[in-house]
Structures are given as structure tokens and as C-alpha cells.
Amino acid sequence: MLEVTKNQVKDQIWEEVFDRVAMTTDDLGRRIDPGIIYLILALNASGIRTTFSCEGHLDHGQSYPWVWIPAEDQSKLAEVLTAFYKKHEQAGEQAMDQMLVIVCNFIEDECVLQSFGACCQNERKQELRAKKLKEYQQEMQSFATFLKDRFFEEQGETK
């Protein structure tokens, strides 16, 4: 009888979530933006559902990345954000403008994950807006990496 290792189980779960996320489309048939899909995968694998997202664009839409999350998952998101920034604090890498925050949207019963400074993007000159977009995207990617690492660590402890 073949024994399945913890790593194989973790890898299988990750791949199943990846397959589902990779095939997700919006009402117009567009797939998740490549610059945010890694975070969507990591959030979903961590048990935090997502409903809409965007990597951020300079030529249309918002010039910052964002992810909509059902309000009932807000406490889970807050928990992992707290852990993420606790780790950052220990490393001395915290910048308030880039910091990811949860913005409540009671009308849609959703909350939005975005950078603290995102609300200022429309007022910035194009050059600074482009610089900040990259910083905000990097912070989202850093959070995604943190979630993936945490997923594999926690899965290994519970399996």
C-alpha cells in the first residue's frame, strides 16, 4: 500500500484550488488578472473566498490592486493580515501607504482588500501614480507569498 505524504496532500489541495481559480471568469468571460491571481489562489486556499479582483491599471479602472471578499470572511482576513504585519514589523518593513487594509462596503455586503494609500491614487501625478501602483502590487504579492507559506505550514501541522 502506498503512503501519501503530507506534502503530496498539500500539493494536491493547492493544485485543485489553482485549477478552479485559473478557470474563473467574470460576466464578460475575462479571466482573473495575472498580477492578482496568485493572491486569489492563496486567499482561496486559506479559506477566504473572493468575489471580484483587479491587479490595478494605469489606463483604465483603478490604479491600485483590490480584492472583494464576502463580509462573513472579514474576520479571517483580518486575522491573517495581523499575522502578516506582525511578521513585517519584526523585519522592520512597514510602510503605511502600502499597508493592506480592509475597507467595508455595507451596500454590497462585501469588504475590499486594498492598500491604505489607494484612495489618493486619483489625485497623484501620472509618474507617482505608476510608482505607487507597483508598490501596491508588490505588497499584494508579498501577502500572497506569506499566505502560501502559512498554508503549507498549517496544512503540514494538521494532516
VENPE-V636790 format. One record per residue. RES is the residue in one small letter. PHI is phi in radians with two decimals (999 if undefined). PSI is psi in whole degrees, -180 to 180 (NA if undefined). BURIAL is + if it has 24 or more other ideal C-beta (glycine too) atoms within 12 Angstrom, else -. Layout:
((RES | PHI | PSI | BURIAL) (RES | PHI | PSI | BURIAL))
//
This chain:
((m | 999 | 132 | -) (l | -1.42 | 136 | -) (e | -1.68 | 131 | -) (v | -1.56 | 127 | -) (t | -1.43 | 162 | -) (k | -1.04 | -41 | -) (n | -1.11 | -38 | -) (q | -1.15 | -40 | -) (v | -1.13 | -46 | -) (k | -1.07 | -45 | +) (d | -1.07 | -40 | -) (q | -1.13 | -45 | -) (i | -1.05 | -47 | +) (w | -1.04 | -45 | +) (e | -1.12 | -39 | -) (e | -1.12 | -43 | -) (v | -1.16 | -41 | +) (f | -1.02 | -47 | -) (d | -1.03 | -42 | -) (r | -1.16 | -47 | -) (v | -1.14 | -41 | +) (a | -1.11 | -27 | -) (m | -1.63 | -5 | -) (t | -1.21 | 136 | +) (t | -2.31 | 160 | -) (d | -1.54 | -173 | -) (d | -1.11 | -21 | -) (l | -1.67 | 5 | -) (g | 1.45 | 9 | -) (r | -1.49 | 140 | -) (r | -1.41 | 169 | -) (i | -1.09 | 138 | +) (d | -0.96 | 137 | +) (p | -1.04 | -29 | -) (g | -1.36 | -6 | +) (i | -2.20 | -9 | +) (i | -1.09 | -35 | +) (y | -1.09 | -41 | +) (l | -1.19 | -41 | +) (i | -1.06 | -44 | +) (l | -1.04 | -49 | +) (a | -1.14 | -40 | +) (l | -1.11 | -49 | +) (n | -1.10 | -41 | +) (a | -1.12 | -28 | +) (s | -1.49 | 2 | +) (g | 1.51 | 15 | +) (i | -1.90 | 113 | +) (r | -1.30 | 153 | +) (t | -2.23 | 150 | +) (t | -2.09 | -35 | +) (f | -2.52 | 157 | +) (s | -2.83 | 164 | +) (c | -2.74 | 142 | +) (e | -1.37 | -13 | +) (g | 1.62 | 140 | +) (h | -2.50 | 150 | -) (l | -1.59 | -24 | +) (d | -1.72 | -10 | -) (h | -2.87 | 161 | -) (g | 1.14 | -151 | -) (q | -1.54 | 147 | +) (s | -1.69 | 40 | +) (y | -2.74 | 151 | +) (p | -1.34 | 149 | +) (w | -2.66 | 156 | +) (v | -2.43 | 128 | +) (w | -1.56 | 138 | +) (i | -2.35 | 137 | +) (p | -0.98 | 141 | +) (a | -0.98 | -33 | +) (e | -1.18 | -15 | -) (d | -1.69 | 3 | +) (q | -1.04 | -41 | +) (s | -1.16 | -37 | -) (k | -1.10 | -44 | +) (l | -1.10 | -44 | +) (a | -1.06 | -39 | -) (e | -1.09 | -46 | -) (v | -1.30 | -31 | +) (l | -1.12 | -41 | +) (t | -1.06 | -45 | -) (a | -1.12 | -40 | -) (f | -1.05 | -49 | +) (y | -1.32 | -24 | +) (k | -1.13 | -42 | -) (k | -1.14 | -43 | -) (h | -1.07 | -42 | -) (e | -1.03 | -42 | -) (q | -1.13 | -30 | -) (a | -1.57 | -5 | -) (g | 1.23 | 34 | -) (e | -2.03 | 39 | -) (q | -1.83 | 126 | -) (a | -2.19 | 120 | -) (m | -0.99 | -42 | -) (d | -1.05 | -39 | +) (q | -1.46 | -19 | +) (m | -0.94 | 133 | +) (l | -1.36 | 135 | +) (v | -2.30 | 163 | +) (i | -1.86 | 122 | +) (v | -1.88 | 125 | +) (c | -1.42 | 141 | -) (n | -2.26 | 87 | -) (f | -1.18 | -26 | -) (i | -1.11 | -43 | -) (e | -1.63 | -2 | -) (d | 0.99 | 39 | -) (e | -2.29 | 164 | +) (c | -2.21 | 162 | +) (v | -2.14 | 131 | +) (l | -1.63 | 122 | +) (q | -2.72 | 172 | +) (s | -1.35 | 148 | +) (f | -0.98 | -42 | +) (g | -1.43 | 1 | +) (a | -1.01 | -34 | +) (c | -1.12 | -16 | -) (c | -1.65 | -8 | -) (q | -1.00 | -41 | +) (n | -1.15 | -22 | -) (e | -1.58 | -10 | -) (r | -1.49 | 153 | -) (k | -1.20 | 155 | -) (q | -0.92 | -44 | -) (e | -1.11 | -45 | -) (l | -1.21 | -37 | -) (r | -1.05 | -42 | +) (a | -1.15 | -42 | -) (k | -1.09 | -46 | -) (k | -1.15 | -37 | +) (l | -1.00 | -46 | +) (k | -1.08 | -43 | -) (e | -1.09 | -43 | +) (y | -1.16 | -40 | +) (q | -1.13 | -40 | +) (q | -1.12 | -38 | +) (e | -1.15 | -40 | +) (m | -1.10 | -42 | +) (q | -1.15 | -39 | +) (s | -1.10 | -41 | +) (f | -1.13 | -41 | +) (a | -1.08 | -43 | +) (t | -1.09 | -43 | -) (f | -1.02 | -47 | +) (l | -1.09 | -42 | +) (k | -1.10 | -47 | +) (d | -1.03 | -44 | -) (r | -1.13 | -41 | +) (f | -1.02 | -49 | +) (f | -1.20 | -35 | +) (e | -1.15 | -49 | -) (e | -1.18 | -40 | -) (q | -1.08 | -38 | +) (g | -1.14 | -32 | -) (e | -1.34 | -30 | -) (t | -1.69 | -15 | -) (k | -1.57 | NA | -))
//
